Amino acid sequence: MKAISLLPFLFLAACAKGPLGLSPEAAAPAGDQMRPHARPEALSAPPPPANARTAEQFDTTTAAERSAAAAAPAPAGERLLGTSVASLGDPAKPGFWVETPLVAQAAQGRVLFPGTGKSAQVELIPIDGPATAGSRLSLAAMRLIGAPLTDLPTVEIYTGG
């Protein structure tokens, strides 16, 4: 009877573990199987406040950061990686970035929304999936390029030269 009463606690303890009861560190792929993540220093904007509810509250980039991301000229040697249907990425993750399967490692790049002709300098963050899979664009980048937040705009993604 005591074993049955402990069952819910054991289940909850197992939920804190990763697949097969391993800790998240042990369940993570080893070595070169891991995909790189954006460098923390690339995200200069602070995280949004916990009570953020609007796009303005979630987008913590400054006017100067937006201006710099928009005004930076396309680097010499820049090349088009492809087009991608973009959805809004995690609005709580600050900065100018795009998570895309078009890159294998983190890099600097640019995203262009042909609908407005506006572009933004972004951190290219790799995600798993075929090149035809969609991308996730930061709130700050979507607002800067004038892409509708509730649509799935097609954007061009470039890598820096």
ABEGO torsion letter per residue (X at the ends): XAAAAAAAAAAAAAAABBBGGBBAAAABBBEAABBBBBBAAABABBBBBAABABAAAABABBAAAAAAAAABBBBBGBBBAEBBBBBBBBAABBEBBBBBAABABBBBBBBBBAAAGBBBBBBBBBBBEBAABBBBBBAAAAAAAGBBAABBBBBBBBBBX
